């Protein structure tokens, strides 16, 4: 989902999950058998993206889980949403390559607009995770990771941010950050959405 689309059609973004991400389990759909071992206890599948994400001709996967709410927790506390990068080896089997518990925002992190998680989409030898939220002032952020042959892992390659007021969506403020100018090497597992600017070795 492009950031311009966020500005033009923000009111429909909250329905994008089912259209652009293979949301399973939570909707009662059957998860492919090979992915079932990666679904942790007390979690459900929030999103699934299956594609060749490193250009080797084999289908990989990004699996986003959501932990069940704990009745003992305050309703304002964040429920963890782990993201698992599954890489298919030469033997044809998927294996856990990397994990990030911070990448996908919590369901209450979007302000009055509700759940900010929008979708996961295929990028060039990688993938983009999109979030959007706010109230009067609204925001969107696309975070893109791509495969590094040198380091044999997926790394942060682009962060695109937009903000605008609901009353003037055409007055869009847009910022694109890329390495090495804005940040150094940040592997998928190490990415923190609150601390990525000027982070990572250069």
Secondary structure as GFF3:
##gff-version 3
##sequence-region A 1 202
A	DSSP	alpha_helix	3	8	.	.	.	ID=ss1
A	DSSP	three_ten_helix	10	15	.	.	.	ID=ss2
A	DSSP	alpha_helix	16	20	.	.	.	ID=ss3
A	DSSP	alpha_helix	33	36	.	.	.	ID=ss4
A	DSSP	beta_strand	43	51	.	.	.	ID=ss5
A	DSSP	beta_strand	60	67	.	.	.	ID=ss6
A	DSSP	beta_strand	83	88	.	.	.	ID=ss7
A	DSSP	beta_strand	94	100	.	.	.	ID=ss8
A	DSSP	three_ten_helix	111	113	.	.	.	ID=ss9
A	DSSP	beta_strand	117	123	.	.	.	ID=ss10
A	DSSP	beta_strand	126	134	.	.	.	ID=ss11
A	DSSP	beta_strand	137	148	.	.	.	ID=ss12
A	DSSP	beta_strand	153	165	.	.	.	ID=ss13
A	DSSP	beta_strand	168	177	.	.	.	ID=ss14
A	DSSP	three_ten_helix	188	190	.	.	.	ID=ss15
###
